[in-house]
Amino acid sequence: MMPKFEGGRNIAMKVPPHQYEATVRFYKDVLGLEQIEELLPAVGFRFGSNQLWIDRVPGMSQAELWLEIVTDDTNKAAEHLAAAGIVRCDEIENLGRNFDGFWISSPASIVHLVDGKPGSW
């Protein structure tokens, strides 16, 4: 049986240090989006029904968007995705020992967090 997948509410924007402050100002001051205060020092904004997280990442030359996919069974999801030839890329960011999820890359090189706990960021 195929695991159930659906889009999660979290979008991560990984931004190089030289673009970080201007990017945060854009969402906060120019667009006036509501900042997610309860998870400071993380920088996040309410983005409609989603949450947009902005992370400063040294060594990057351009920004990337990372998306969250939630599933009802991460073990079945891992098997299904591997059988479909989808590349797992857990080395890109440590999720911690107790996190029920993993990283994949889509065929277009978009990073996705496959998360067994909806809204856990």
C-alpha positions in Angstrom: 0.0 0.0 0.0 1.3 3.4 -0.9 1.9 5.9 1.9 -0.2 9.1 2.0 1.6 12.3 1.1 0.5 15.9 1.3 2.1 19.3 1.3 3.3 20.6 4.6 2.8 24.1 5.8 6.6 24.9 6.1 8.7 26.5 3.4 12.4 27.1 4.1 14.3 29.8 2.2 18.0 29.1 2.6 19.8 32.5 1.9 23.5 33.4 1.6 24.8 35.8 4.3 25.2 38.7 1.9 21.4 38.6 1.1 20.0 37.6 4.5 19.3 41.0 6.1 17.8 42.5 3.0 15.6 39.4 2.5 14.3 39.5 6.1 13.6 43.3 5.7 11.7 42.6 2.4 9.2 40.2 4.1 9.0 42.1 7.4 9.1 45.8 6.3 8.3 45.9 2.6 5.5 43.3 2.5 4.6 43.7 6.2 4.1 39.9 6.8 3.4 38.9 10.4 6.6 37.5 12.0 6.3 34.3 13.9 7.5 35.5 17.4 7.0 32.3 19.4 9.9 30.6 17.8 12.6 33.3 18.0 15.5 33.4 17.3 14.3 31.5 14.2 13.1 34.0 11.6 9.8 33.0 10.2 6.7 34.7 8.7 3.1 33.8 8.3 2.7 33.2 4.5 -1.0 32.6 4.0 -1.7 29.2 5.3 2.0 28.4 5.3 5.0 29.4 7.3 8.1 30.9 5.5 11.4 30.3 7.4 14.4 32.3 6.4 17.8 30.7 7.3 21.2 32.3 6.9 23.5 29.7 5.3 27.2 30.4 4.9 28.8 29.1 1.7 25.7 29.5 -0.5 25.9 31.7 -3.6 22.2 32.0 -4.2 19.0 31.4 -2.3 17.1 28.0 -2.4 13.6 27.1 -1.4 13.0 23.9 0.5 9.6 22.4 0.9 7.9 20.1 3.5 6.0 17.0 2.6 4.1 15.2 5.4 3.3 11.5 5.4 1.4 9.0 7.5 4.3 6.5 7.5 7.9 7.6 7.0 9.2 4.0 6.7 6.8 3.2 3.9 7.5 6.6 2.3 11.2 5.9 2.3 10.7 2.6 0.6 8.2 4.0 -1.9 10.5 6.9 -2.8 13.6 4.7 -3.1 11.7 2.4 -5.5 10.8 5.4 -7.6 14.5 6.3 -7.8 14.2 9.5 -5.7 17.5 10.4 -4.1 17.7 10.7 -0.4 20.0 13.5 0.8 20.1 13.3 4.6 23.6 14.8 4.8 22.4 18.3 3.8 21.1 19.1 7.3 21.0 17.2 10.5 17.4 16.6 11.7 18.4 15.1 15.1 18.2 11.6 16.4 14.6 11.6 17.4 13.1 13.4 14.3 10.7 11.2 12.3 11.7 12.3 8.8 14.4 12.6 6.2 15.5 14.7 3.2 15.0 14.0 -0.5 15.7 15.9 -3.7 13.1 16.1 -6.5 14.2 15.5 -10.1 14.5 19.3 -10.4 16.9 19.4 -7.4 14.3 21.0 -5.0 15.0 19.8 -1.4 12.0 18.3 0.4 11.7 17.4 4.1 9.6 14.2 4.3 8.1 14.6 7.8 6.1 12.1 9.8 4.9 14.8 12.2 2.9 17.5 10.5 3.8 21.0 11.6 6.7 19.9 13.7 9.1 22.6 12.6 
